[in-house]
């Protein structure tokens, strides 16, 4: 759905809070967002999300999770489109309904602290190690799967990334055992994850 800045349920409060931001660039970006037609506004939403993630409004659902292995910025209240249904389907067909209770969230940013690049998905566990806590740091209560905001509505790629991250519950790395599990999972779903059969 196309929004304008005034009617955007995700970014609207942040835009209103930053109309008089001290930083001239942020003020100009907010002004441009407020003047933009729906199509133009959609084009600048990713940039707005990144600035919001860096400086969220009070009582924001934006969270930053930092461990020794990764840093994730995500919106804990964002709607998931079809990913919850895909999770349920994969849990039944691939994991025999044994997958633990897990939250799925879109992430504005996923950064690996150990490998270069920008991951598009991440399986995070409550016991992932954190040596140095930062102000406002919190712990997960259940496992989370984070999927890059860039993949919102990009089926079947979003579902493939979801399945990939679910397999990391069984195998944390990308070695031969992981590849074997991927093949088994694709066979269990009749490869529909890759060819968009659902």
C-alpha positions in Angstrom: 0.0 0.0 0.0 1.3 3.5 -0.9 1.3 6.1 1.9 2.0 9.7 2.2 4.1 11.0 5.2 0.9 12.2 6.9 -0.8 8.8 6.8 2.2 6.5 7.2 1.4 4.3 10.3 5.1 3.3 10.7 7.0 6.6 10.2 4.3 9.2 10.8 5.2 9.9 14.5 8.9 10.1 13.8 8.3 12.5 10.9 6.1 14.7 13.1 8.8 14.7 15.9 11.5 15.7 13.5 9.9 18.6 11.7 12.1 20.9 13.8 15.2 18.6 14.1 18.4 20.5 14.9 20.2 18.8 12.0 19.5 20.7 8.8 19.7 17.5 6.6 17.1 15.7 8.7 14.8 18.7 8.6 15.2 18.9 4.8 14.6 15.1 4.5 11.4 15.4 6.6 10.2 18.4 4.6 10.8 16.5 1.4 8.9 13.5 2.8 6.0 15.7 3.8 5.8 17.3 0.3 6.2 14.0 -1.6 3.5 12.3 -3.6 2.8 8.6 -2.6 5.2 7.2 -5.2 8.0 9.6 -4.3 7.4 9.0 -0.6 7.7 5.2 -1.1 11.1 5.8 -2.8 12.5 7.7 0.3 11.0 5.4 3.0 14.1 3.2 3.2 16.3 6.3 4.0 13.8 7.5 6.5 13.8 4.1 8.2 17.6 4.2 8.6 17.5 7.7 10.1 14.7 6.6 12.4 16.6 3.5 13.5 19.6 5.7 14.5 17.4 8.1 16.5 13.9 6.7 17.2 11.1 8.8 18.6 10.1 8.4 22.3 8.2 5.1 23.0 9.3 3.8 19.6 9.0 0.1 18.8 12.5 0.4 17.2 15.0 -1.8 19.1 18.7 -2.3 18.7 20.1 -5.7 19.7 23.9 -6.0 20.0 25.7 -9.2 20.7 29.3 -10.3 20.1 28.4 -11.7 16.7 25.8 -9.2 15.3 23.9 -6.0 15.6 20.3 -5.8 14.5 17.9 -2.8 14.3 14.3 -3.8 14.1 10.7 -2.8 14.6 9.2 -5.2 17.1 5.6 -4.2 16.1 5.7 -4.3 12.3 3.3 -6.5 10.4 4.7 -9.5 8.7 2.6 -10.1 5.6 2.8 -13.8 4.7 5.9 -14.8 6.8 4.0 -16.1 9.8 2.0 -18.4 7.6 5.2 -19.5 5.9 6.8 -20.1 9.3 3.9 -22.3 10.4 4.0 -24.2 7.1 7.8 -24.8 7.3 7.5 -25.9 11.0 5.0 -28.5 10.0 6.5 -29.8 6.7 10.2 -29.5 7.5 10.5 -29.6 11.3 7.6 -31.9 12.3 6.2 -29.0 14.5 9.2 -29.1 16.8 10.5 -25.6 16.1 10.5 -23.6 19.3 8.4 -20.5 19.8 10.0 -17.9 17.7 9.3 -14.3 16.8 9.8 -13.1 13.2 10.7 -9.4 12.7 11.7 -7.2 9.8 15.1 -5.6 10.4 16.1 -2.1 9.2 19.7 -3.2 9.6 21.6 -6.5 10.2 25.3 -6.3 10.6 27.6 -9.2 11.2 30.4 -8.4 13.7 32.4 -11.4 12.4 32.0 -11.5 8.6 31.9 -8.8 6.0 28.8 -7.9 4.0 25.2 -7.2 4.9 23.2 -10.3 5.8 19.6 -10.4 4.8 18.5 -12.7 7.5 19.6 -13.8 11.0 18.6 -16.5 13.5 19.1 -15.1 17.0 18.8 -17.0 20.3 18.3 -15.7 23.8 21.6 -17.1 24.9 23.7 -15.4 22.2 26.8 -14.1 24.1 27.1 -10.4 25.0 30.3 -9.5 26.8 29.9 -5.7 27.0 26.4 -4.4 27.5 25.4 -1.0 26.2 22.9 1.5 27.5 19.4 0.3 26.8 20.6 -3.2 25.8 18.1 -6.0 26.4 17.9 -9.8 26.0 15.6 -11.8 23.9 13.0 -13.8 25.6 12.5 -16.3 22.8 14.5 -17.0 19.5 14.0 -14.4 16.8 14.4 -14.6 13.1 15.2 -11.2 11.5 14.6 -10.6 7.8 15.8 -7.6 6.0 13.2 -4.9 5.4 14.4 -4.9 1.8 12.7 -8.3 1.3 9.3 -7.2 2.5 6.8 -8.6 0.0 9.5 -10.1 -2.2 8.2 -13.6 -2.5 9.4 -16.3 -2.7 12.8 -14.8 -1.7 11.5 -13.7 1.7 10.3 -17.2 2.4 13.5 -18.7 1.2 15.5 -16.5 3.7 13.0 -17.5 6.4 13.6 -21.2 5.8 17.3 -20.7 5.6 17.3 -19.0 9.0 15.0 -21.7 10.4 17.6 -24.3 9.4 20.2 -22.5 11.5 18.3 -23.7 14.5 19.7 -27.1 13.7 23.0 -26.1 12.1 24.7 -22.8 13.1 27.2 -22.6 10.2 27.1 -23.0 6.4 29.1 -26.2 6.1 28.2 -29.5 4.4 25.7 -30.5 7.2 23.8 -27.2 6.6 23.7 -27.9 2.9 22.3 -31.4 3.6 19.6 -29.9 5.8 18.7 -27.3 3.0 18.3 -30.1 0.5 16.1 -32.1 2.9 14.0 -28.9 3.6 13.6 -28.2 -0.1 12.5 -31.8 -0.7 10.0 -31.6 2.2 8.5 -28.5 0.6 8.6 -29.9 -2.9 10.9 -27.0 -3.8 8.0 -24.7 -3.7 10.0 -22.3 -1.5 12.3 -21.5 -4.4 9.7 -21.6 -7.2 6.9 -19.7 -5.5 4.4 -22.5 -5.4 2.4 -21.2 -2.4 
